[in-house]
Amino acid sequence: METFLKIENIKLWARVGVLDEERQLGQLFRLDIFLWTDFEKSTLNDDIKKTVDYSKLVHLLKGQSKKIYFFTIEKYSNAILEIIDKEFQLSKIKIILTKCNPPIIGFDGKVSIVRILENN
């Protein structure tokens, strides 16, 4: 049975973008995370030490978002993957990082990047 943990709608304020104003003032990003690992031990024993501490993960990502300055959403998504991978050593990680209000004249949509990291 495939099981993964999904953490939705993490709001991050980060300084990412091509425009100087984006890197100076920052802007809102939304992050959805999917995490694959062996959840059997926590499922069988109800042991919180054998699962992913998602409150710690959210705290780490919010802290990181205050410190970074990147030009591209691609680089920012890679930094997010690196933090998750380093902290939790999971078998698979999928993230969807969305720039909520990209400063494009005549465009009121969102821009997202989807990244998947698999550790074999």
Backbone as numpy.savetxt, mean C-alpha at the origin, in Angstrom:
# Nx Ny Nz CAx CAy CAz Cx Cy Cz
-7.32 -24.46 -0.23 -8.15 -23.30 -0.23 -7.26 -22.06 -0.23
-7.53 -21.14 -1.13 -6.78 -19.88 -1.16 -7.40 -18.89 -0.20
-6.56 -18.31 0.65 -7.02 -17.33 1.62 -6.08 -16.13 1.56
-6.64 -14.95 1.57 -5.82 -13.75 1.65 -6.53 -12.72 2.51
-5.73 -11.82 3.04 -6.25 -10.74 3.87 -6.33 -9.49 2.99
-7.45 -8.80 3.04 -7.65 -7.60 2.24 -7.83 -6.42 3.18
-7.02 -5.40 2.98 -7.13 -4.16 3.75 -7.49 -3.07 2.74
-8.64 -2.47 2.93 -9.16 -1.53 1.94 -9.15 -0.09 2.42
-8.98 0.79 1.44 -9.24 2.21 1.61 -8.36 2.87 2.68
-7.08 2.54 2.66 -6.13 3.23 3.53 -5.88 4.60 2.90
-6.12 5.65 3.64 -5.90 7.01 3.14 -4.49 7.45 3.51
-3.73 7.86 2.50 -2.36 8.31 2.71 -2.18 9.68 2.07
-1.58 10.59 2.79 -1.24 11.91 2.24 0.25 11.86 1.94
0.62 11.98 0.66 2.02 11.82 0.27 2.42 12.87 -0.74
3.71 13.14 -0.78 4.28 14.12 -1.70 4.83 13.38 -2.92
3.94 13.11 -3.84 4.29 12.34 -5.04 3.68 13.03 -6.25
4.49 13.28 -7.27 3.97 13.86 -8.49 5.04 14.58 -9.29
4.72 14.82 -10.52 5.63 15.49 -11.44 5.69 16.99 -11.14
4.55 17.57 -10.80 4.50 19.01 -10.52 5.13 19.33 -9.17
5.84 20.45 -9.11 6.46 20.87 -7.85 5.44 20.95 -6.72
4.25 21.47 -7.03 3.21 21.61 -6.02 2.79 20.27 -5.42
2.79 19.24 -6.23 2.42 17.90 -5.74 3.42 17.41 -4.70
4.70 17.68 -4.95 5.74 17.24 -4.02 5.88 18.18 -2.82
5.50 19.42 -2.97 5.58 20.37 -1.85 4.38 20.23 -0.92
3.19 20.22 -1.48 1.96 20.22 -0.68 1.46 18.82 -0.36
1.72 17.88 -1.25 1.21 16.53 -1.09 -0.20 16.42 -1.62
-0.70 15.20 -1.62 -2.05 14.94 -2.10 -2.52 13.59 -1.56
-3.81 13.36 -1.71 -4.43 12.16 -1.17 -4.25 10.95 -2.10
-3.84 9.84 -1.48 -3.78 8.56 -2.15 -4.65 7.57 -1.38
-5.16 6.60 -2.11 -5.92 5.51 -1.50 -5.14 4.23 -1.79
-5.07 3.36 -0.78 -4.32 2.12 -0.93 -5.19 0.95 -0.52
-5.25 -0.06 -1.38 -5.87 -1.35 -1.07 -4.76 -2.39 -1.13
-4.75 -3.26 -0.12 -3.69 -4.27 -0.01 -4.31 -5.65 0.11
-3.72 -6.61 -0.57 -4.11 -8.02 -0.50 -2.86 -8.79 -0.07
-2.97 -9.59 0.99 -1.82 -10.29 1.55 -2.08 -11.79 1.62
-1.15 -12.56 1.07 -1.24 -14.02 1.12 -0.15 -14.55 2.03
-0.53 -15.42 2.94 0.40 -16.14 3.80 -0.31 -17.37 4.32
0.36 -18.14 5.14 -0.26 -19.32 5.74 -1.09 -18.88 6.95
-2.39 -18.81 6.78 -3.28 -18.39 7.86 -3.79 -19.57 8.69
-3.30 -20.79 8.39 -3.80 -21.98 9.09 -3.55 -21.94 10.60
-2.35 -21.53 11.00 -2.03 -21.52 12.44 -2.93 -20.56 13.21
-3.18 -19.40 12.64 -4.07 -18.45 13.33 -5.52 -18.91 13.24
-5.87 -19.61 12.17 -7.23 -20.11 12.02 -7.51 -21.22 13.02
-6.60 -22.15 13.14 -6.80 -23.29 14.04 -6.71 -22.92 15.52
-5.75 -22.08 15.86 -5.48 -21.79 17.27 -5.95 -20.42 17.72
-6.51 -19.64 16.82 -6.96 -18.28 17.14 -5.82 -17.47 17.76
-4.61 -17.66 17.20 -3.40 -17.05 17.73 -3.07 -15.79 16.93
-3.19 -14.63 17.55 -2.94 -13.38 16.83 -1.47 -13.19 16.48
-0.58 -13.90 17.12 0.85 -13.82 16.80 1.18 -14.56 15.51
0.25 -15.36 15.02 0.49 -16.16 13.82 -0.21 -15.57 12.58
-0.60 -14.32 12.66 -1.25 -13.69 11.52 -0.60 -12.33 11.27
-1.12 -11.58 10.34 -0.57 -10.27 9.97 -1.19 -9.21 10.87
-0.36 -8.43 11.53 -0.83 -7.33 12.36 -1.10 -6.14 11.44
-2.32 -6.04 10.95 -2.62 -5.01 9.97 -2.67 -3.62 10.58
-2.86 -3.50 11.89 -2.80 -2.17 12.51 -1.35 -1.66 12.46
-0.40 -2.54 12.66 1.02 -2.17 12.55 1.36 -1.78 11.12
0.83 -2.53 10.17 1.08 -2.24 8.76 0.55 -0.86 8.38
-0.67 -0.55 8.76 -1.25 0.76 8.44 -0.42 1.86 9.08
-0.01 1.66 10.32 0.81 2.65 11.02 2.14 2.88 10.28
2.80 1.81 9.85 4.06 1.93 9.11 3.88 2.71 7.81
2.82 2.40 7.08 2.60 3.06 5.79 2.24 4.53 5.96
1.47 4.86 6.97 1.14 6.26 7.23 2.39 7.04 7.63
3.26 6.43 8.42 4.51 7.07 8.78 5.41 7.30 7.59
5.50 6.30 6.71 6.32 6.41 5.51 5.81 7.52 4.60
4.50 7.65 4.48 3.93 8.61 3.54 4.29 10.05 3.91
4.58 10.30 5.17 4.96 11.65 5.62 6.41 11.99 5.28
7.22 10.99 4.95 8.65 11.19 4.76 9.11 11.17 3.31
8.29 10.69 2.39 8.77 10.44 1.03 8.49 11.63 0.09
9.31 11.72 -0.93 9.14 12.67 -2.03 9.51 11.91 -3.30
8.52 11.62 -4.14 8.77 10.90 -5.39 8.09 11.63 -6.54
8.62 11.42 -7.73 8.00 11.95 -8.94 6.86 11.06 -9.42
7.00 9.73 -9.26 6.05 8.82 -9.89 5.31 7.94 -8.89
4.10 7.61 -9.25 3.29 6.67 -8.48 3.94 5.27 -8.52
4.66 5.01 -9.59 5.35 3.72 -9.71 6.41 3.56 -8.61
7.20 4.60 -8.40 8.24 4.56 -7.37 7.61 4.46 -5.98
6.53 5.21 -5.76 5.85 5.17 -4.47 5.29 3.77 -4.21
4.68 3.16 -5.23 4.13 1.81 -5.06 5.24 0.81 -4.73
6.40 0.98 -5.32 7.52 0.10 -5.03 7.99 0.25 -3.58
8.03 1.47 -3.09 8.42 1.72 -1.70 7.42 1.06 -0.73
6.16 1.10 -1.07 5.13 0.44 -0.25 5.35 -1.07 -0.23
5.57 -1.65 -1.40 5.84 -3.10 -1.46 7.07 -3.48 -0.65
8.10 -2.67 -0.72 9.32 -2.97 0.03 9.07 -2.99 1.54
8.31 -2.04 2.03 8.00 -2.00 3.47 7.21 -3.24 3.89
6.19 -3.58 3.13 5.36 -4.74 3.47 6.20 -6.01 3.43
6.99 -6.17 2.37 7.79 -7.38 2.21 8.83 -7.51 3.32
9.49 -6.43 3.65 10.52 -6.45 4.69 9.93 -6.79 6.06
8.78 -6.21 6.36 8.20 -6.36 7.69 7.51 -7.71 7.91
6.89 -8.26 6.86 6.01 -9.41 7.07 6.40 -10.68 6.33
7.30 -10.65 5.37 7.74 -11.84 4.64 6.56 -12.74 4.23
5.73 -12.23 3.37 4.53 -12.94 2.92 4.80 -13.67 1.61
3.94 -14.61 1.26 4.13 -15.34 0.02 3.73 -14.52 -1.20
2.75 -13.63 -1.03 2.30 -12.81 -2.16 1.67 -11.53 -1.62
1.94 -10.43 -2.32 1.40 -9.13 -1.95 0.85 -8.49 -3.22
-0.34 -7.96 -3.13 -0.92 -7.19 -4.23 -1.36 -5.86 -3.65
-0.99 -4.77 -4.33 -1.47 -3.46 -3.90 -2.12 -2.73 -5.07
-3.07 -1.91 -4.73 -3.66 -0.97 -5.69 -3.50 0.40 -5.06
-2.63 1.22 -5.66 -2.36 2.56 -5.17 -3.03 3.55 -6.12
-3.90 4.38 -5.57 -4.70 5.29 -6.38 -4.40 6.73 -6.02
-4.09 7.52 -7.03 -3.98 8.97 -6.87 -5.40 9.50 -7.05
-5.96 10.03 -5.97 -7.38 10.35 -5.94 -7.78 11.56 -6.78
-6.90 12.55 -6.87 -7.23 13.78 -7.62 -6.04 14.23 -8.45
-5.70 13.50 -9.50 -4.54 13.90 -10.30 -4.80 15.26 -10.96
-3.79 16.13 -10.94 -3.98 17.48 -11.47 -3.88 17.52 -13.00
-4.92 17.01 -13.64 -4.97 16.99 -15.09 -6.19 17.82 -15.51
-5.95 18.86 -16.27 -7.04 19.73 -16.70 -8.07 18.95 -17.51
-9.34 19.10 -17.15 -10.42 18.43 -17.85 -10.61 16.97 -17.48
-9.95 16.50 -16.43 -10.05 15.10 -16.02 -10.41 15.06 -14.54
-11.52 14.39 -14.23 -11.94 14.32 -12.83 -11.94 12.88 -12.31
-11.19 12.02 -12.96 -11.10 10.62 -12.54 -9.93 10.38 -11.61
-9.60 9.14 -11.46 -8.51 8.70 -10.60 -7.50 7.92 -11.44
-6.29 7.82 -10.94 -5.25 7.04 -11.61 -4.71 6.03 -10.60
-4.63 4.76 -11.00 -4.17 3.71 -10.09 -3.06 2.90 -10.74
-2.22 2.35 -9.89 -1.25 1.35 -10.32 -1.50 0.10 -9.50
-1.46 -1.04 -10.17 -1.63 -2.33 -9.50 -0.29 -3.05 -9.57
0.20 -3.46 -8.41 1.49 -4.16 -8.34 1.30 -5.47 -7.59
1.98 -6.51 -8.06 1.93 -7.82 -7.40 3.36 -8.29 -7.20
3.66 -8.69 -5.97 4.96 -9.24 -5.64 4.75 -10.66 -5.13
5.42 -11.61 -5.77 5.33 -13.01 -5.34 6.70 -13.48 -4.87
6.72 -14.03 -3.68 7.94 -14.61 -3.12 7.81 -16.13 -3.20
8.71 -16.74 -3.92 8.66 -18.20 -4.08 9.62 -18.90 -3.18
